[in-house]
Amino acid sequence: MNLYPLKFEDNFKDKIWGGDSLGTILGRKVAKGAKVGESWELSEHESGPSVISNGHLKGRTLSSVVAEYPSAVLGEVVAARHKNLPLLFKFIDANDKLSIQVHPDDKYAALHENSLGKTEAWYVVHAEKGAKLISGLAKPLTRTEVEAGIKNSSLEKLLQEFEVKSGDCFFVPAGTVHAIESGLIIYEVQEVSDITYRLYDWGRVDDQGKPRDLHIEKSLKVMDFNDTENHKTEPVVITESWGRREIITACEYFILYKHSITGVNTINTSGKFKVITPLYGTVTIEYTDGSETLKQGETALLPASLPQYRLKPFEGRAEVLVTDIPVGKDELISELTALGVTLEQMKKLGGLL
């Protein structure tokens, strides 16, 4: 099978808190006044499977191609560990506040939900002035304090709130109480899971005047009552011949980079798939048998079967998010050490140390 950079059809999901900013800011085909809350960029999850939009595989689901050619798409090491693409990628348009929520870890999710857990990372693509998000607790809490905060509609006062700007990144491990507030476009990388436990929904009701379901008991079972960490990451910058690479966040599930490209950026797959999304500019992806064009806000999967891809900015400069999957935590630490990243810097990337 001759594989190539795979692009995907739009996969939008309307939400009570969604808007039309993916159209106005990222140029996606979102109607004015829409309530699109999420764009699932790349997914094998049954709630929103991706459909290929280019080349001879056009019209096929990503799942069917991975099932037929697992090693060629994912890479032998990844395919030996996972039946499917183990990550899910999305844009989030928070026109209004999302619920205050928490996700289970792998162990709890496997036992109670027949699923992976959900550790995730947020990259702030766009932030209105004064936009904020919630991540973690202001102080260690007891179950009684959390329950009182929910009952008294004051839970947010017990949590860490951050004013954010474009380019900020937060690592959000399973068990961390969190919420994205209004005026933000977020690029999210996560384990392939659709499990969300809502603790609190700001007293909001839907179009029929009904509140959304809460999952308080499950939330209290999985939340980390001592999570007072600052989950905002501190990127590590590496100068390259083609521009600049920033390591934005890293954990056992994924490592997220931002490439600021002014020359020809060669990406070696090292036998594993890569996922790329331009945030600024257009890039040409050259590979053995041809090329593909990827515009701002579009996402492509680079299959593992091709050893190398070349990214060229269409008009002299581009900024591209690149996601890799580690072979393992220890191997990733060794890889970063070889790049000159110190242990102190790794601690500030999120989920390694």
Protein Blocks (a to p, Z undefined) as FASTA:
>chain_A
ZZddddddddddddfkbcfklmmmnopacdehiacfbdcfbdcbfklpcddfehjkgoia
fklmmmmmmmlmnopklmmmpmbdfbdcdddddfbccdddddddfklmmmmnopacdddd
dddfbdcehiacdedjfbdcdfklmmmmmmnopmmmmpccddddehiacdddehiacddd
ehiacdddddddfbdcdfbgghpacfkopacdddfklmmmmpcfklcbcfbdcddddddf
klpaddfbdcfkbccdddddfbdcdddfklpacddddfedcdddddfklccdddehiacd
ddfklmbdcdddfkopacdddddddfbfklmmmmmmmnopafklmmmnopmZZ
